[in-house]
Amino acid sequence: MALRTAQRLPRLVIVGAVLLLASATLAVGAAKRLTAVPKGAPAPVAAPTLVVPDVSGQAFVFAKGTLEDTGFAWRVVGGVHGYAANKVATQTPEPGTKVRDTGAPTITLTLTRTSYAEKGEPEDLSPYLGTALEPIALPKPATPAATTPAAPAAPKPAAPAAPAKKDVAPATRPPAFVLPNAPKEPLKEMPLPQRAQLLAAFLKAHPKTTNARVRHFLFQHAWVVTGAKFGWWHGAQALRELIAADRLAQKRWGIGRKSELVARKALAEVEAKTK
């Protein structure tokens, strides 16, 4: 019996060695397949980014809406709290800064008081939870290589001077009425009637509602109503356009009844002051 076992032992050793080498080969091949990058694989998708809007100098009621509408959260710091009529003194980070879209990056604001009374409860934090602010560092511009200056060209005969162009005065928007201490209409923003018309077009282009679309609707609605009550240019016309948008919102989204009542009340006030 011992003799037979001794005769079979070399065969068992050889078979075992072959199996061990085969398993090692398979393991190495599998590792290579797992680590290899297939040809033509798509490049990694870059993280979405947001650009910080410029809200400095805006009334807080408009500034917070701008930030929310562009995907940011906000918080107010300092001694002046978030009342609607206060103005934005500083913002962090600066306008134009690119940041990663972490969900709702938080912008920090400091405010300054105006002549308007601080009514109601202040809002020092956005109505939803803010996320981390991660600015994206921009690459430094490359330093141009030094070049040998070329020899100056022969002077050409001077051309006759062109007549000087007259400076074009910026477009003005006369107020519908003068409200004491009311902020002036920002000319860098679109007129109120155009904003109301674009809101109606937005509703037509989006038959289904989402939280972001509702926030956009409410912000634009509040902008038109507030501006019209301040006496801004063609406020009554804008409110009529806004009421039509409210009716469209009721048909498409099932909301807008309360907004229509607010717009109608504002229209009555504006029409009474313009008579």
C-alpha positions in Angstrom: 0.0 0.0 0.0 2.8 2.3 0.9 4.6 1.5 -2.3 1.5 2.4 -4.4 1.2 5.7 -2.6 4.8 6.5 -3.2 4.4 5.7 -6.9 1.3 8.0 -7.2 2.9 10.9 -5.2 4.9 12.4 -8.1 1.8 12.4 -10.3 -0.2 14.2 -7.6 2.5 16.8 -7.2 2.6 17.5 -10.9 -1.2 17.8 -11.2 -1.2 20.1 -8.3 1.5 22.3 -9.7 -0.4 22.5 -13.1 -3.6 23.6 -11.3 -1.8 26.2 -9.3 -0.2 27.7 -12.3 -3.5 27.8 -14.2 -5.3 29.5 -11.4 -2.5 32.1 -11.1 -2.8 32.8 -14.8 -6.5 33.3 -14.6 -6.2 35.6 -11.6 -3.6 37.8 -13.4 -5.8 37.9 -16.5 -8.8 38.9 -14.5 -6.8 41.7 -12.8 -5.7 43.1 -16.1 -9.3 43.1 -17.4 -10.5 44.9 -14.3 -7.8 47.6 -14.4 -7.7 48.1 -18.1 -9.6 51.1 -19.5 -11.6 50.2 -22.6 -10.8 52.1 -25.7 -13.4 54.8 -26.7 -14.7 55.0 -23.1 -16.3 58.4 -22.4 -14.3 61.0 -20.5 -15.3 61.7 -16.9 -18.2 64.2 -16.8 -17.1 67.5 -15.2 -19.1 68.6 -12.2 -21.8 71.2 -13.0 -20.9 74.8 -12.0 -22.8 77.9 -11.1 -21.9 81.6 -11.5 -22.5 83.9 -8.6 -24.9 86.7 -9.6 -24.4 90.4 -8.8 -27.0 91.4 -6.1 -25.0 94.2 -4.5 -27.0 97.4 -4.1 -30.3 95.5 -4.6 -33.2 95.6 -2.2 -33.1 92.5 -0.1 -36.5 91.3 -1.4 -35.1 91.2 -4.9 -31.6 90.0 -4.0 -32.8 86.9 -2.2 -35.1 86.0 -5.1 -32.3 86.4 -7.6 -30.1 84.0 -5.6 -32.8 81.4 -5.1 -33.8 81.6 -8.8 -30.2 80.9 -9.9 -29.7 77.9 -7.6 -28.1 79.5 -4.5 -29.0 79.5 -0.8 -28.2 82.6 1.3 -27.6 83.9 4.8 -27.5 87.4 6.3 -24.7 88.3 8.7 -24.0 91.5 10.6 -26.1 93.9 12.6 -28.7 94.6 9.9 -31.2 91.8 9.5 -33.1 90.5 6.5 -36.0 92.9 6.1 -37.4 93.3 2.7 -36.6 97.0 2.2 -33.0 96.8 3.4 -30.2 96.8 0.7 -27.3 94.5 0.0 -24.1 96.1 1.1 -21.6 93.2 0.4 -21.8 89.7 -0.9 -19.4 86.8 -0.5 -18.1 85.5 -2.9 -17.8 88.3 -5.4 -20.1 88.4 -8.5 -18.9 86.3 -11.4 -17.2 83.7 -9.2 -17.6 80.1 -10.5 -18.5 77.6 -7.8 -19.4 73.9 -7.9 -23.1 73.0 -7.9 -23.2 71.3 -4.5 -27.0 71.5 -4.4 -27.6 75.0 -3.1 -24.3 76.8 -2.5 -24.6 79.4 0.3 -24.0 83.1 -0.4 -23.2 85.4 2.5 -24.8 88.8 2.5 -24.4 91.9 4.7 -27.2 94.5 4.5 -27.6 98.2 5.1 -30.7 100.0 6.3 -32.8 102.3 4.1 -35.4 104.9 5.0 -38.1 102.3 4.8 -39.4 100.9 8.1 -38.4 97.3 9.0 -41.7 95.6 9.1 -42.6 92.0 9.8 -40.2 89.2 10.7 -36.6 89.3 9.3 -35.3 86.5 7.1 -31.7 85.8 7.8 -31.6 82.4 6.2 -32.9 81.0 3.0 -36.1 78.9 3.3 -34.1 75.7 2.4 -30.9 74.3 3.7 -27.8 75.6 2.0 -24.8 73.5 1.0 -21.1 74.0 1.0 -19.6 76.7 -1.1 -16.7 75.4 -3.3 -15.2 78.1 -5.5 -13.5 76.8 -8.7 -10.0 78.2 -9.1 -9.4 79.6 -12.6 -6.1 78.8 -14.3 -3.5 81.6 -14.3 -3.0 83.2 -17.6 0.2 82.0 -19.4 3.0 84.6 -19.5 3.6 85.5 -23.1 7.1 84.6 -24.4 9.4 87.6 -24.9 9.7 88.5 -28.6 12.2 90.7 -30.4 10.5 93.9 -31.4 10.1 94.3 -35.1 11.6 97.2 -36.9 9.1 100.1 -37.1 7.2 100.4 -40.4 7.4 103.4 -42.6 4.8 106.0 -41.5 1.7 106.1 -43.6 0.1 109.4 -44.5 -2.5 110.4 -41.9 -6.1 109.8 -42.8 -8.6 112.6 -42.4 -10.1 112.6 -38.9 -13.6 111.1 -38.7 -16.3 113.3 -37.2 -16.7 112.7 -33.5 -19.7 110.5 -32.5 -22.2 112.1 -30.2 -22.7 110.3 -26.9 -25.9 108.4 -26.7 -27.8 109.0 -23.5 -29.0 105.9 -21.7 -32.6 104.9 -22.0 -34.8 106.4 -19.3 -38.0 105.0 -17.8 -40.1 107.8 -16.3 -41.9 106.6 -13.2 -45.6 106.1 -13.3 -45.9 108.0 -10.0 -43.5 109.3 -7.4 -43.5 107.3 -4.1 -41.4 109.0 -1.4 -38.2 107.1 -0.5 -39.0 104.4 -3.1 -35.9 102.8 -4.8 -35.4 103.8 -8.4 -36.0 101.3 -11.1 -32.7 99.5 -12.0 -32.1 100.2 -15.7 -29.9 97.2 -16.0 -33.0 95.0 -15.4 -35.6 94.4 -18.0 -38.8 96.6 -17.9 -41.7 95.2 -15.8 -44.0 94.5 -18.8 -41.3 92.5 -20.5 -40.7 90.5 -17.3 -44.4 89.7 -17.1 -44.5 88.6 -20.7 -41.5 86.3 -20.3 -43.2 84.8 -17.3 -46.2 83.9 -19.4 -43.9 82.4 -22.1 -42.2 80.4 -19.4 -45.5 78.9 -18.3 -46.4 78.0 -21.9 -43.0 76.3 -22.4 -43.3 74.2 -19.2 -46.7 72.5 -18.9 -45.5 70.4 -15.9 -44.5 72.0 -12.6 -41.5 71.4 -10.4 -40.2 73.0 -7.2 -37.7 75.0 -9.1 -40.2 76.2 -11.7 -42.6 77.3 -8.9 -39.8 79.2 -7.2 -39.1 81.0 -10.5 -42.7 81.8 -11.0 -43.1 83.3 -7.4 -39.9 85.3 -7.7 -40.8 86.9 -11.0 -44.3 87.5 -9.8 -43.0 89.3 -6.6 -40.6 91.4 -8.7 -43.3 92.7 -10.9 -45.8 93.4 -8.1 -43.2 95.1 -5.9 -41.8 97.2 -8.8 -45.2 98.3 -9.8 -46.1 99.4 -6.3 -42.8 101.4 -6.2 -44.1 103.4 -9.2 -41.8 101.9 -11.8 -42.3 102.5 -15.5 -45.5 101.0 -17.0 -46.3 99.1 -13.8 -50.1 99.0 -14.5 -49.5 97.4 -17.9 -47.1 94.9 -16.3 -49.7 93.9 -13.7 -52.3 93.3 -16.4 -49.8 91.0 -18.2 -49.1 89.4 -14.8 -52.8 88.7 -14.2 -53.0 86.9 -17.5 -49.9 84.8 -16.5 -51.7 84.0 -13.2 -54.7 82.6 -15.1 -52.4 80.6 -17.3 -50.7 79.2 -14.2 -54.0 78.1 -12.8 -54.9 76.2 -16.0 -51.5 74.6 -16.5 -50.2 74.1 -12.9 -53.3 74.4 -10.8 -51.8 77.3 -8.8 -51.9 81.0 -9.1 -55.2 82.0 -7.6 -53.7 83.8 -4.6 -51.1 85.4 -6.9 -53.8 86.7 -9.1 -55.5 88.3 -6.1 -52.2 89.9 -5.0 -51.7 91.3 -8.6 -55.3 92.6 -8.8 -54.9 94.4 -5.5 -51.6 96.0 -6.6 -53.2 97.0 -9.9 -56.0 98.9 -8.0 -53.4 100.7 -5.9 -51.3 101.6 -8.9 -54.2 102.9 -11.0 -55.4 105.0 -8.0 -52.0 106.7 -7.7 -51.6 107.3 -11.4 -54.9 109.2 -11.8 
